[in-house]
Amino acid sequence: MISAFTMEWQKLLPLHRTSRTMGVAVALAVVVSAVVAAAMAAHGSHMTASDRLGFDSMGVSLQGVNAAVLAVGVFGVLTVTREYGSGMIRTTFMAHPSRLRVLAAKLATHAAVAGVAAVVACLAAFAAGQAVLGTGGLSDTWGDPRLPSALGGAVVYLLLICAWGVGLGALLRSTSSAITWLASLLVVAPVIVQILPQSTVDLVGRWLPSQIGQQAITANPSPHAFAEWNGLAVLGAYAALTLLAGAWRMARSDP
């Protein structure tokens, strides 16, 4: 097993590819958080005392997480599909015949990298958002007791999306197909659901990964959605089932 981990770490050493994808995730998180915060800060002087009291400064500062999530998911997808696309997967299986160990090593190594990027992205997004919100008198403090849970939830959300991407890559083996499915579930599905009747939105929306992620970062959770960690458990189940399906296909079919 150690040799499988070592092999996957070696594949990550072309740092220009790994750092580029993770750099995009961090940049998206910071830029989107800053833009959303700027839009809110511009209206800060017109807000009433009650508006300020209910303002979710923490959630606004972490909105960039919702933009970074697709980059992290794509990173997970490419973990597997890049090798299937190039044919290198045959060489990998010749070196390590246990396909489940190969998948486990890919998941562990890439999740570790994604985890570091997720921590950096969340901290940087919050810092940028708070700095911009401060210009409108809407900033929060790093001492907010809800902040560790929000930051932790955001990091776990990104990690689970990375794992889900690995599972989709193993199951579909095609970069375009896996990314299309990922984008559809993360971006397209929420848009479609929002045009449905409100009762349907309340019923279906809670199961969407995007809604689960939003619940993880907000200080004002929706009563129609899963609680923060319950939602993340649901997302974890999505990722686990997809990984199991991907592992089954990897073990049962050629190459």
N, C-alpha and C positions, 0 to 999 in steps of 0.2 A: 504493500500500500504506500509506503514511504517513497518508493521509486516512482509511483504514479504521480504523487504530489510533486516530486522534484521535476518530473517531465513537464507537468502543467505550468509550474513556475517558470521553467525555461522558455516556454512558449509566450509567456508574458513579457519576456525581456526585450523584445522590440518595443521599447518604451514609447516610440513616437505614435504607435497605434493605441496603446493602452492609455497613455496620458492625454491623447487627443480626445478620446471618447469621454473620459472622466473630466477633462477640462471643460468640455462642452456642458456637462451636467452641472458643474459648479458655476460656470458663467451664466447659464440659464437661470439657475436659482437666484443668483445675486441680482442680475439685471431685471428679471421679472418682479422680484420683491421690491426693488428700488422704484420701478415704474409704478407699480400699484400703490406703494407708499406715497409717492409724489402726488398721484391723483387724489389720494385721501387728504394729504397735508394741505393741498391747495384749497380745500374746503374747510379746513380746521377753524378758521376765524368765524365761519358762519354757523358752526355747530352750537347747539344749546348745551346747557349743563347736563341735561338728561342724555343727550346724544353722546357726549363725551364719556359719561358714566358707563354707557352700554357699548362703547367702541371697543372692538377686538384688536387692540394694537399688536398683540402677539400673533394672532392669526394672519393679519395683514402682512406682517414682516416675514412670515413663512410661506406666503403664497407661491414663491418661486419654486418650492418643492414640487408643486403640481406641474411645473414646466420641466424640471430636471428628471422627472420620473420616466419619461419616454427614452431619454438618453441612457439611463441606467438599465432599462429593460432591453434596449437594443444591445448594450454591452453583454448582457446575459445570453441573448439569442446568438450573437456571433461567437460565443464560447464554443458552440457545437457546430453551427451551420458553416462557419468558415472552413472547417476541416472537411466537411462533407462536400462542399462546393469545389474545393481544390483537389480532392481525392486523397489528402494526407491522412484521413481517418483510417485507411487501410494500414498505413505504416504504424499508426498509434496502436491499433488492435494487434498488430504483429508483435509489437514491443510489450504490450500488456493485454493478453487475451481476455482477461476478466473485464467485460464491458461495463459492468456495474461499478467496478472500482474506478474505471476511467471517468465515468459520469460523476461519481462522488468526488473525485479529485478535481474535476473541472468546476463543480459547484462550489467546493470549499475554497479553492484558490481565487476564483473570480468574485465570490461573495466577500472574501477578505478585502480585496482591492475596492470593491464597490462600497464596503462598509466604511473604509477610510475616507473615500470620496464623499459618502453621504454625511459623515460627521462634519467634514470641512464645508460642504455645501450648506448644511443647515445652520451652522454657526455663522458663516459668512452672510447668508441671506438674512438672518435675524439681525446681525450687526448693521448691514446696509439698510434694511428696512427701518430700524430704529433711528439711525442717523438721519434719514430723510423725514421720518415722522416727527422728529424733534423740531424741525423747522416750522411745523404747524402746531407745536405744543401737544402732540398726540403720542409721544413716545412712552414706553413702559420702562421698567427697570430690569436689570439682569437678576435682581433678587426676587422677582415674582415667584411665589411658590408653585405656580402652575407651569412655569417654564421647563423644568427638567422633564416633566411628563410629556409636554408638547414636543420638545426636541428629541426625546427618546422615541416617541411615537413616529415622528417624521423619519428618523433613521431606520427604524424597523420597517416602516412602509417602503422605503427605497430598497432595503435589503430583500424584502419579500417579492418586490417587482423584479429584481435581478434574478432571484431564484425561479420565478415564474417564467422569465425569459429563457433561462436555461432549459426548463421543462418544455417550453414550446419549441425551442430549437431542436431538442432531442426527438420530439414527437413528429415534427413536420419536416425537419432536415433541410428546408429551403429558407434562405434568408428572407426573400421577398414575402413568402407566405407567412412566416412566423411574425415578421414585423407588421404585416398587414393585419393579422389577427390581434396583435398587441395594441396597435394604434386604434383599431376598431373598438376594442374593449375599454381602452383608457380615454379615448377622445370622442369617437363617433357615437358610441352607445349613450353617454350622458346627454348629448345634444338631442338624440332621438327621443329619449325618455322625457325630456323637458317639454316636448310638444304634446304629450299625452295628457289625459285628464289628471287633475291633481291627486285624486284618490289612487290612481295607478302610479303616479310619481312617488307618492309616499310609500306605496307597497313595494315597488320594484327598485326605487332609487337606493335604498339602503344596502342592496346587494352589489352595487356597482363599485369597482375598485376605486374610482375617483372620489366617490362619496365617502368611502372608508378612509381614504387618505385625508380628505378634508376634515373629517371628524377627529383625526389624530392630531391636527395642528391647531384647531380652533379652541378659543376659550369660551365660546358660546355654542355648545353643541345643539344640533337639531333634535327635537323630541321624536322625530320620525325616523331617525337613523340609529344604527347600532352605537352603543357606548364605545369609546375609543379602543380599548383593548379587546372587547368582544368583536368589533369590526376587524381588527388586525388578525384575530384568530380565524375569522371567516376567510380573509385573504390568504392566510397561511394554509388553510385547507385547499383553496384553489391551487396554490403553488404545489402543495404536496401531491394532490391528485394528478396534476399535469406532469410532475416529475415521475410519478409511478407509471403513467401511461408512456412517457418518453423512455423510461428505463425498460419497460416491457418491449417496446418496439426495437430499441437498440439491441436488446439481448436476443430477440427472436428473428430478426431479419438481416439480410446482407446490405452493405458489406459489414 
